[in-house]
């Protein structure tokens, strides 16, 4: 069986040899004959090497936020985890990887980077979905500002999936105040009726927030 | 003056019992400290980062032993305040003898509080570079890049210039390359920028840059810079250095070897005579 998804390729042959490849290398693992492996989406932080727990998505066109409350939608990359007996045995990235520093080079945060279109509704960006990209919904609140991008922590969070197999990150809350945006990831699904794609840590205490200058 | 042997022997007996009790207390405290340390290793070592766990383990281990020793002194009627007063005098005597040891101990405490380096950090301390493998009460151990373990007394660490390569979010990778004078500088620049933009570890912000550093004798020298997260800095540097030649060659940019064009001014005509080689 062979699966190609974006830049990722996963092959499982009849002798139980599993090969998972992405632009950063291949992993070969022996699976006991008769056992099952699953491919499930997980937050994109582990490939080629885990250096961070956050994502920063820069918008192709900055968003003019007029203050008060509003929702933003954009796309963010995810990775594919290959699981065997409920344990992740390897991961591959269907998208190419870049990193960036959010904030100052000494006190800032290194995050996985992606550049995406953004809009005020899910429909604005649906046409731009490609393999390896999932939806992110951010509920923004606070002062008027121009927002160039949003950074948020994703390590250990569950992803959601809808009936059309679109992937969703959990809902993010952003507060704009005095030249900074404070982003906090929740574990809530961004829409009703979504299912958990992988058994991540559904309920987390003390979810970290990411503060970014704008 | 009558010397009472019985009284003297009783006194000895009492002191001997106290010494035995003190010994038992000290041995018990060491035993308890070892059990606590083993328990901590099983339950906490995997959960805490090594830079936080190791100082905590040392603090608890030596704390129990010091508490045991102080308890062992109680049967002798030595109180902590008395010990401190006595220590004041003894300190002067012992201090001269163990100046360096005390200095290392105090420096060790300051290192644990200030934490200019942590276990696992790549550092340069004075002229020693490598990864910190242990910070103990008296010394710090560094595994050098070529694998040797260097033990540095804590006072020397504390008084040295410490460069910690892990405490910043990004480190700059800088590579110098020369291109031939007949190459297109702008094309070379674009090629090298694209190479870094395609590399996963070259950060988007701060952005990579390429600029002419100088016009040297044999080549135009370009400086190629990008920023990378500290854990992958070395891998990024060697990867870029390896790729660079290939991408420049693919773009038709030449990396020249040293060469010299000789122009002879007012050269006189040279007579050339062709002689047929003798056969056989």
Boltz contact constraints between the chains, C-beta under 6 A:
constraints:
  - contact:
      token1: [A, 48]
      token2: [B, 200]
      max_distance: 6.0
  - contact:
      token1: [A, 51]
      token2: [B, 229]
      max_distance: 6.0
  - contact:
      token1: [A, 97]
      token2: [B, 200]
      max_distance: 6.0
  - contact:
      token1: [A, 98]
      token2: [B, 204]
      max_distance: 6.0
  - contact:
      token1: [A, 99]
      token2: [B, 203]
      max_distance: 6.0
  - contact:
      token1: [A, 100]
      token2: [B, 203]
      max_distance: 6.0
  - contact:
      token1: [A, 100]
      token2: [B, 204]
      max_distance: 6.0
  - contact:
      token1: [A, 100]
      token2: [B, 205]
      max_distance: 6.0
  - contact:
      token1: [A, 101]
      token2: [B, 169]
      max_distance: 6.0
  - contact:
      token1: [A, 101]
      token2: [B, 170]
      max_distance: 6.0
  - contact:
      token1: [A, 101]
      token2: [B, 203]
      max_distance: 6.0
  - contact:
      token1: [A, 101]
      token2: [B, 205]
      max_distance: 6.0
  - contact:
      token1: [A, 105]
      token2: [B, 169]
      max_distance: 6.0
  - contact:
      token1: [A, 105]
      token2: [B, 170]
      max_distance: 6.0
  - contact:
      token1: [A, 106]
      token2: [B, 168]
      max_distance: 6.0
  - contact:
      token1: [A, 108]
      token2: [B, 169]
      max_distance: 6.0
  - contact:
      token1: [A, 110]
      token2: [B, 169]
      max_distance: 6.0
  - contact:
      token1: [A, 110]
      token2: [B, 229]
      max_distance: 6.0
  - contact:
      token1: [A, 113]
      token2: [B, 204]
      max_distance: 6.0
